């Protein structure tokens, strides 16, 4: 068989494998979440297990039990505290909802009266009719979404499976991590071992630098936003602030969405200029800290992933596979980035690129 035919068959095999993997992920996307989360937790904790096992001369299984147990002991109380605070604030918000709606309607009426000075054709009756006509259409997508959750019942099952299965997957993956990685290296063709190993090392550096650093950025930002909005006295401030920080792994989306939600809440609950300025100050300081200290120090600027590429991959992953797609988006983007740079390097060394007319 000619060398060209061998190369073509190799490329066809690689593309076929990637296609089957994509179909597999899409078909089983509803059940893969706890397994992917468990693998990610194992990836995060592997350096600690490796150091503990190496320096203290204990078995990998014992080191895994100690590190994972400590991780769960720290994580679970934080989740319970945040959940309790969120439930309390949601209850207060629902209890005061009629008052908030009344206050919002009054402020909207006052705002329309002020606009009539500059736009005489604008009338309160026209605005009310427009809102009444469009309200039903705007609520339909939300109602459909809620109905889907209630009918399918997958939300509770996913949360339960995440809490029960993910720690078990994390333990076994963490305990057997060297075995899994060793088997992957054994499958690499010896002819391309050096190139593939270098590429995998680059991917590992990018993923570890981004995920571990970005996770710290999200936690610090979420804590800052939540504490700041709580100090202002904003109902749901803890929940909105922490969610804004967590969503900050999507560049600009977390801070903008959190800011808009906080502004709507502060206008509805208070409507005073000092409170609005305080919310603006909280998010302004948060953005300053993120751009000048948190991201440069914790994530770094040399991980090889452009913010636009990260944003596109996260949104594309969310559209294709939902939450699972957003979780695996950065690793996939890192692999594609390393592969593209490798192909560009090969192309620039090829005869096609270097031949002269």
N, C-alpha and C positions, 0 to 999 in steps of 0.2 A: 504494500500500500504506500502511495506517495506521501511525502511529508505534509503536503498541502491538505490531503484528505484527512490525515491524522489530526491536523490542527482544526479543520472544519468540524470533525466529529467531536473533538474536545470542547469547542465552543458551543456546539449544539447540546452536548451533555450538561454543560454549566447552565445554559439558558433554560433547558428543560427542568433542571433541578430547582432553579430559582422560581420558575413558573409554578411548579408543584408546591413549593413552599408557600408562595403567595396564596394559592387556592386553599391550602391547608389552614393558613392563618385566618383567611376570610370565612371559611366554612365553620371553624370552631372558635370564632372570636368571642362568643358568649360564655365559654367555659375556660378560656385560657388565662383570664385575668389573674386568679390567685397563683397560678404556676409562674407567670411572668413576674409578678410582685415578689414571690419567693426567691426566684433567681436573682433579681435585682438586689434584694436584701443580702443574699449570700455574696454577691459581687462587692457590695459595700463593706461587708464585715470580713472578707477574706484576708486583707492585710493584717488585721488585728489578731485573727486566729493563727496566721502564719508566724507572726512575731512571738505570740504567747507560747506556741508549740515549740518554736526553735530555741528561745531564750530560757525557758523554764523546764525544758526536757520532759514535756508531757505529751500524751497521745493527741492526735488530731481530733478524735471524738470528744475527749475531755475538754480541750480548748474550745471546740465548737459549742459544747453545752454551756460553758462559762460565759463566753462572749455573747451568744444568742440570748441566754437567760438574763444577762445584765441589760442588753438592748431592750428586751421586752419589759423588764422591770421599770426602766426609765420611760419607755414609750407609752405603755398602757395607762398609767396615771395621768399623763398629759392629755391623752385622748379622752379619758373620762371627765377630767376637769373642763376641757373645752366643750365637750358635749353637754355637761350639766349647765355651764354658763350659757351656751347657745339655747338650750331648752328654756331656761329662765327668761332670757331676753326675748325669745320668740313669743312666749306667753304674755309678757308685758306688752309687747307690740300689738298682739291680737286684741288684748283687753282695751288698749287705747286707740284701736283702729278707727272707730266711729269719730272720735275727737279729731284724729289726724285728718281724716277725709273732710270733715267740716271745716277745719282750719285751712286745708289746701284749697277747697272751693272758694272760701272767702278771699284768700290771697290771689287766686286766679281771677276772681271778679274785679278786685282792686287793680290788678295788673292790666286787665282789658280796658278798664275805664281810663287808665293813664295812656294807653295806646290810642284811644279814641281822640285824644288831643291832636296827635300827629296823623291818624288815619280815621277821618270822620265816617267813612263807609263801614268801618268795623263795628259790629253790634254784638252784644252779649247773646242775643237770641240766635244769631247765625252760628256763633261758636258752639252753643249748646246743641243745636240741631246737627251740626257736623260731628260733634263728639258722639251723639246718640246714634247716628247712622253708622259710624265707623267702629263703634265699640264692639258690636257683635263679631264683625270680621276679624278684628284684632285679637279677640279672645279665643277664636276657634283653634288656632295652632296650640295654644296653651292647654285648652280643654282636651284636645286630641292627645297631647303628650301625657297629661295626667291620666286620661282614660287608658292609654296603653300601659302605663305603669301598674294601674289597678288591675286590669284584666290579665296581663301576663304574669304579674307577681314576681318578676325577675329581680327587682331591686333588692328585696329582702334576701332572696336566695344568694345573690352575688355578694352582699355584705357578709352574710353568714359564712359562705364558702371562703371569702377572703380572710376572715378572722380564724377559721378553723384549719383551712388547707395551707395557706401561705406560710405560717410558721413551720409546719411539718416539711414542706418543700424546701424552705430555707435551711432547715437543719441538715437534711440529707445532701443537698447541693453543697453546703458549706463543708460538711464532713468529707465528701468525696470530690471536692473541687480539683485537687491535683490529678486525680484519676481521670476526670472528664477532660481536662485540658490536655493531659498526656495522650489520650485516645484521639483527640482532634489533631494533634501534631503528628501522630502516627499515620493518619490518613492523607497527609500532604505528600504529593509526588516528590521524590527525592531531588528530581531535577530542578524543581521550583521552590525547594525548601527555604533557601535564603531569602528570596523575594517575598514569599508569603509570610515568613516569620517577621521580616521587617515591617510588612504591611499590618500584620496583627498587632505588633508592638505599637505602631503609630495609632491604630484604632483604640487600643487599650489606654494609651496616654491621653487621647482626646476625650474618650468617654469618662475615664476616671476624673480627669481634670474638670470636665464640665458638670457631670452629675453630682459628684461630691461637693464641688464648690457651689454650684447653683442651688443645691438643697440647703446649704447653710445660708445662702443669700435669701432664699424664700422664707426660711424659719425666722431669721433676724428681721426681715422686712415685715412679715406677718405679725410678729410680736410687737414691733414698733407701731405699726398702724393700729393694731387692736388696742394697745395701751393708750395711744394718743386719742383715739375716738372715745375710749372709755372715760378718759379724763374730761373730755368735752361734755360728757353726759349723754351721748347719743345712744338711744335704744337700738339694739342690734349692732352697736359699734364694735364689740368684740368679734362677732361673727363676720361682719363685713370686712373689718381690718385684717383678720387672719386669712380670710378667703382671698383678699386682694394680694397678700403676700405670697400665698401658695400658687396663685395663678401667674405670678411674676416670672415663672419659668418660660412663659411666652412673652418675648420682649414687648414692652409697652402695653400689652393687653391687660395684664393684671392691675397695674397702677391706674390706667384710664377707667376701666370698668369699676374698680373700687372707688375711685374718686367720684364718678357719676352717681353710684349708689349712695355714697355718703352725702353728697350734695342734695339729692332728692330727699333723703331722710332728715337732714338738718333743716331744710326748708319746710318740710311737712311738720316736723315736731316743734321747731322754734321760730324760724323765719326771721331771726334777728341778724343784723350785719356782723356783730362780733363773733357769733357762733359760726357763721359761714366762713369768715376770715380764718377762724381757728382750724376748720376742716382743710381749707386751702393750705394753711401753714403746715399741717401734719403731712399732707401728701407732698408738698414742696420740699420739706426737709428730708422726707423719705427718699425722694428721687435724687436729691443732692448726695445723700449718703450712699445710695446704690451706685450712682454713676462715678463718684470720685473715690470711694473707699471700698465698699463691699465687693462689687464686681471685679475691679482691678486686683484686689488683694486675694480674694477667695477663689475666683474663677480664672483670672489672668487673661491676657490679650493674645496669647500665642497658642491657643488650643487648636487653631486651624478651622474653626467654624464661624463663618460670617453671621452676624445677627439676622440678616435677611434670609439666609439659607436655613437657619434654625427656625425662624418664624414660619417659613413656607413648609418645612418638613413637619412641624407640629400641627399646623392647620390641615395639611394634606392627610396626615395620619389620623387626625380626628374625624375627617370626612369619610375616610375609607373604613376604619376599624373602630371608631369611637374612642373611648378612654384607653383601650389597649393600644390603639394606633399612636396616641399621643405619648404613651409610655415608651414604646419602642422606636419612636420617630428619630430621636437623637442618635442612638446607636446605628440605625440604618443610614442616617445622613452622614455619620462619621465614616462608615464603610464605603459609601458611594464617593465621598470626598477623597479618601485615600486611593480608591481604585481609579478615579478620574485623574488624579495627579500622577499616578503610575503610568496610565495610558498616554498622558501628555508627554511625560518624560521619554517613553519608548518612541513615541511619534517623532519627537525632536531629534532623536538619535537615528532615525530611520533614513533610508536612502531617498524616500519620497520628499522628506522635509529638506534634506541637505543638498539635493541635486540642483545644479545650476543650469540655466538655459544654454 
